[in-house]
């Protein structure tokens, strides 16, 4: 997916989030891959630590090739999910996430800083 996105925006000046999101969301491949994207403007708290217990409970499968970088997440069984304490949530859900990612949003037009 990332190589296709990179090919799609090659040479395009990424001057605003609107341009970046539109280039990503207009990425397709010959085999039918279609990318959906929207800008998430929620505020996320920094410095939240993941405990060793939470790490052990992740359904993570490491790859045989470069296992520090290549891995797969799978859903956990429902009973294991209930054992975890709730994580802090982002402050709010922006309206842009409640609408179709393919619809342009004026809030995407902020310059990239």
NORJO-V933154 format. One record per run of one state. SS is the DSSP state (@ for helix, = for strand, . for the rest). FROM is the first residue (numbers start at 1). LEN is the number of residues. If there is no record, write none. Layout:
((SS | FROM | LEN) (SS | FROM | LEN))
This chain:
((. | 1 | 1) (@ | 2 | 8) (. | 10 | 6) (= | 16 | 1) (@ | 17 | 9) (. | 26 | 2) (= | 28 | 1) (. | 29 | 5) (= | 34 | 1) (. | 35 | 17) (@ | 52 | 6) (. | 58 | 2) (= | 60 | 3) (. | 63 | 8) (= | 71 | 3) (. | 74 | 4) (@ | 78 | 4) (. | 82 | 13) (@ | 95 | 4) (. | 99 | 7) (@ | 106 | 4) (. | 110 | 1) (= | 111 | 1) (. | 112 | 2))
